[in-house]
Amino acid sequence: MQIFFTLTALRIIYIYIMHCFRSGFRFLSSASASQRVDWDPTVSLALKHATLILLEKCHTRDHFKQILAQIMRTNLIGQTFPMSRLISFSAITHPENLDMAVRLFQHHTPHPNLYIYNSMISALSLSLNQSFAIYNSLLRSCIYPDRNTFLFLLQASKFLSEVTQIHCHAIITGSFSYSYLQNSLMKIYLEKGKTGLAHQVLQQMSAPDAVSFNIMILGYAKKGHNIEALKFLQEMVGLDLKPDEFTMLGLLILCGHSEDARLGKSIHAWIVRRCLVKSSNLILNNALLDMYVKCKELMIAQSIFKALLRKDTISWNTMIAGYAKIGDLEIARSFFQDMPCRDLVSWNSIIAGYAQKGDCLMVRRLFANMAAENIQPDFVTIINLVSAAAEIGALHHGRWIHGWVVRMQMKIDAFLGSALIDMYWKCGSIERACMVFREITEKDVTVWTTMITGFAFHGYGSKALELFYEMQEFVMPNQVTFIAVLTACSHCGFVSQGLRIFYSMKEKYGIEPGVEHYGCLVDLLGRSGRFAQVKNVIEMMPMKPSQSIWGAVLSACRAHGNVEMAEIAGKELLKLEPQKEGGYVLLSNIYATSRRWNHSDKIREIMESRGVKKIAGCSSVVVDGIIHDFVAADKRHPRWVEIQSILFCLKSEMKFGTDFSSELSQHHAHVTEKLLY
């Protein structure tokens, strides 16, 4: 009965306390100085007080409430050390009680010390505004922050401006010399892409350790700055600091990004010689697998995988993704089926492989199996499904995926929206692409650019230009946007508009035209037959013309019958691409069109002498999700007899235009006969 009475009394006290919390009333004010128990830190820091001993053994919220009521009843509330224990328990040890910690801090801690401030900043690190508000309160209380204060603030910071302010405060208060804080600053700067600031911190360190260099090597490797990362390794060794497994981890990432298998093998040998890698070291073994997979050394990766005594999902997923990416779906599927426990990444990897191949039936089958195993698809899954439809132009498959997204009430954000727009216009439904575009509430530059590209390839130049100017009310165009809008001008013959947009890139938008933009400009002028201007553009370009530029010139020459310019373009194109058949075939056809048969035959002979073969023309059509390929002169097709019959019908209806000579007509007729037989 006594126990029941005590618990009931404590609950009544707690209810009263909560009422005080809500009203903002300080419990301290109700106790007179004579009733208060003075806390002696020299004795009581040993946690000999019975109530605080109970707190150390507390594990539930209800028990904590009872202990809090007892502390208030004995007038210990508000004294610094007991409050530090209460706040530490509710904010750090059991963060589910963070709401109570905030109330205790705001209403019952009149003199918080640095430990209490740090506890609250750490606990509220997910809430940036609250963390910085408490830090400001600390400064107003004339308490000097220490290194832990800044570490907790760094955890709360989300923007670069906040990190730099913390950096400055650490220097002013003398906490910057702490190596762990310096290493944390370097890591955050690297994550935010500020490699220069990270390097500056390293240079200011009096005695950088192996951890400092590992952070720099790993950070630079992830950003693709391979030479600089190797320089840090050289500097590290020069300071007699021994590289460890984390150093090797950064170097393996470096090799994977640069696809440098030779350097990767050297690092692997270095690891083996120093016995750093063991079958139990999953992190390093997975890094080795990832490096060899990215370097396309799948056989070596497979041998390492088989030698592993312990494998986790990352190990399996690395192998599945590696084989799926190179198109070896049979081996990827075997790894997938042998995997003991498949996760979302496993499904996404195998689906991406079949999507890349354009196998819509298998993609849908895998998607159904994924749902059967209760694996919830994410945006990556949906993007892979949409990409599979776009790859082969399967509109029905794309509409099915879009319908599934709508039924599942998934938000179509900019990333998924741009993929759907891309799929619809590639499948020939520019109207549905427009519908998706208008339904996206938050459009980024990719969404606008994708829609402009769709209009460009469907021949809606005016709409592409309208959209280009409309987008500038919301976002600024980027380099890819200009390629799209220049392509629209080129396909629709908007020469003056295209020239105006090209020359405004640097002046108005601050974007330096690249070789792709010059390629669009050359194509624009070439299609309109302005070969003098084409020649001037090529001569004035700040970079050497690429294959695509000379190819565009050659195509324009064929359309306008400009043999002289075609010879120049063909000669340059064959220098850049001597083993590709496109330049030979185009130049040969230009000679044939101008009835210079000897020159045409000579080009064909040169092509044959160099071992260059023309790839047979291929068409494909999707029927019921199955891709049917039709290759020129291929009699192995199972329905060749039907195809032959249709070709005979088409031949009988074909009539050559008056722009072609009779000799050329006979030449085309001869080619048609070869296709049939």
Sequence and secondary structure as in RCSB ss.txt:
>XXXX:A:sequence
MQIFFTLTALRIIYIYIMHCFRSGFRFLSSASASQRVDWDPTVSLALKHATLILLEKCHTRDHFKQILAQIMRTN
LIGQTFPMSRLISFSAITHPENLDMAVRLFQHHTPHPNLYIYNSMISALSLSLNQSFAIYNSLLRSCIYPDRNTF
LFLLQASKFLSEVTQIHCHAIITGSFSYSYLQNSLMKIYLEKGKTGLAHQVLQQMSAPDAVSFNIMILGYAKKGH
NIEALKFLQEMVGLDLKPDEFTMLGLLILCGHSEDARLGKSIHAWIVRRCLVKSSNLILNNALLDMYVKCKELMI
AQSIFKALLRKDTISWNTMIAGYAKIGDLEIARSFFQDMPCRDLVSWNSIIAGYAQKGDCLMVRRLFANMAAENI
QPDFVTIINLVSAAAEIGALHHGRWIHGWVVRMQMKIDAFLGSALIDMYWKCGSIERACMVFREITEKDVTVWTT
MITGFAFHGYGSKALELFYEMQEFVMPNQVTFIAVLTACSHCGFVSQGLRIFYSMKEKYGIEPGVEHYGCLVDLL
GRSGRFAQVKNVIEMMPMKPSQSIWGAVLSACRAHGNVEMAEIAGKELLKLEPQKEGGYVLLSNIYATSRRWNHS
DKIREIMESRGVKKIAGCSSVVVDGIIHDFVAADKRHPRWVEIQSILFCLKSEMKFGTDFSSELSQHHAHVTEKL
LY
>XXXX:A:secstr
 HHHHHHHHHHHHHHHHHHHHHHT  GGGGS TTTS    HHHHTT  SHHHHHHHT  SHHHHHHHHHHHHHTT
 TT HHHHHHHHHIIIIISGGGHHHHHHHHHHH SS  HHHHHHHHHHTTT HHHHHHHHHHHHHTT    HHHH
HHHHHH  SHHHHHHHHHHHHHTT TT HHHHHHHHHHHHHTT HHHHHHHHHH SS  HHHHHHHHHHHHHTT 
HHHHHHHHHHHHHTT    HHHHHHHHHHHHHHT HHHHHHHHHHHHHTT   TT HHHHHHHHHHHHHTT HHH
HHHHHHH S   HHHHHHHHHHHHHTT HHHHHHHHHH SS  HHHHHHHHHHHHHHT HHHHHHHHHHHHHTT 
   HHHHHHHHHHHHHHT HHHHHHHHHHHHHTT    HHHHHHHHHHHHHTT HHHHHHHHHH SS  HHHHHH
HHHHHHHTT HHHHHHHHHHHTTTS   HHHHHHHHHHHHHHT HHHHHHHHHHHHHHH     HHHHHHHHHHH
HHTT HHHHHHHHHH SS   HHHHHHHHHHHHHHT HHHHHHHHHHHHHH TT HHHHHHHHHHHHHTT HHHH
HHHHHHHHHTT      EEEEEETTEEEEEETT TTSTTHHHHHHHHHHHHHH    TTS HHHHHHHHHHHHHH
H 
